[in-house]
Amino acid sequence: MLGVVVFAHGSRDPLWRQPVEAVATAISAADPGAVVRCAYLELSEPDLTTAVRELVEAGATRVRVLPLFFGMGKHAREDLPLLLDELRVAYPATPIDKLPAAGEDSRLTELLARIALEPLR
């Protein structure tokens, strides 16, 4: 069973989480067999360790982490790889893959360009 973590920075503002949770909902709708959790680096719960633990406990045999970072700052370049290394040690029987950060995916960049140029509704 595939487990997916939608991973974002986090915020004290509960409304900030809505777009992150919308991505998780869209993933679940696209693949009802996948188990999906949101996780946050700081200022929000759950953290990545908790989300991965929940996925493994739910039966995930592989975990994919989708980082919703647009810029490739310290969190995406340094903090996330360290967290993933720790999780791979904690769950050696469960492959944990990091997908490209949102800002690294040219499809997202192209979509944003199209959105910026389309007529207003």
Buried (B, 14 or more C-beta within 10 A) or exposed (E): EBBBBBBBBBBEEEEBBEEBEEBBEEBBEEEEEBBBBBBBBEEBEBBBEBBBBBBBEEEBEEBBBBBBBBEEEEBBEEBBEEBBEEBBEEBEEBEBEBBBBBBBEEEBEEEEEEEEEEEEE
